[in-house]
Amino acid sequence: MSKMDETDRKLLNLIQADVPLVPQPFAAIGKDLGISEADVLERIGRLKTEKIIRQISAIFDTRALGYASSLVAARIPAERLEEAAAVINEHPGVSHNYRRNDAFNLWFTIAVPPDSRLGLERTVERLGDLAGAESIRLLPTLRLFKIGVKLDMTGEGDPANQTEIPAYTDKERTESLKTPITEEEIRVIRVIQKDFPIVPRPYDGLAKAAGLSLDAFLDAARRFSERRQLRRVAAVLHHRAAGFKANAMGIWAVPPERVEEVGVTMAGFAAVSHCYLRPTYPDWPYNVFTMVHGRNVDECTAILESIAEKTGIREMKALYSTREYKKVRVSYFTPETYAWEEKHGSPVPA
């Protein structure tokens, strides 16, 4: 593996934030960096080959497209954990699946389409049955304070104290729900969600696949962005290969009267990629969830300690992922979920 130089790192920061909706996006990125389009293409191709870049594609808000989604925590007997993870991974709507250091040892995210035959709750119940879970809990988003992973590859500043204004919150999600998706727009979603070809004009082929002219295709994508259904077109990195070896789910027991204030404060930390209000249970007081990514456990610990200092919230847990079973983007408006429901929709006879 070749060593990344400073231009690689600046490029990675740029393309995590935005790949422009213009005919030659990599030329536009090169202009911002002061390098040629050919240099950008060579660097991105190399960084993909080296597994630094996972994918470049459109990143949609799942809820904005009519999908129901949730984080799910499952308690699985230790000796069956690998088998259970494999069963859960089979569901096409499961995008992330991790082993974490808690009695609830398997954590996954799932999304189901608006016309799912089972719906979200019954799907999760079936997954729990199929996986042999001792307990399985839905932890849906009740309030979105922030979503958007951007790993700082340049290493400038102290990750425990850098702040930012979140780009996507409940405000943007509310805006995104105002306009339904048309059939023509679904055709655009089906292709723009796929990993982009690393060529000078990637949108040309995507537009052709959607049966649209380039102008019509880009116009549709820009409408998604204006309506906040499209969070951004951007690169997603392989965190560990990019140098971020640890990720911690900081879960906090925040008094109800302080949720709004504390959630906004936590979301303002640049090192926090996700911040949500989730439901509690009688034996589970944790209601605000923050995801942080660090180059090591010590860096994650420092970030969480800084959050605790600033908010005064001390009742918390840090759940570290100790194994990644699955990490993909959800594929929207594709047939695989319906096939899974047809196969697994009914309980297994006793």
Secondary structure, 3 states (H helix, E strand, C coil): CCCCCHHHHHHHHHHHHCCCCCCCHHHHHHHHHCCCHHHHHHHHHHHHHCCCEEEEEEEECCHHHCCEEEEEEEECCHHHHHHHHHHHHCCCCEEEEEEECCCCCEEEEEEECCCCCCHHHHHHHHHHHHHCCCEEEEECCCEEEEECCCCCCCCCCCCCCCECCCCCCHHHHHHHCCCCCCHHHHHHHHHHCCCCCCCCCHHHHHHHHHCCCHHHHHHHHHHHHHCCCEEEEEEEECCCCCCCCEEEEEEECCCHHHHHHHHHHHHCECCEEEEEECCCECCECCCEEEEEEECCHHHHHHHHHHHHHHHCCCCEEEEEEEEEEEECCCCCCCCHHHHHHHHHCCCCCC
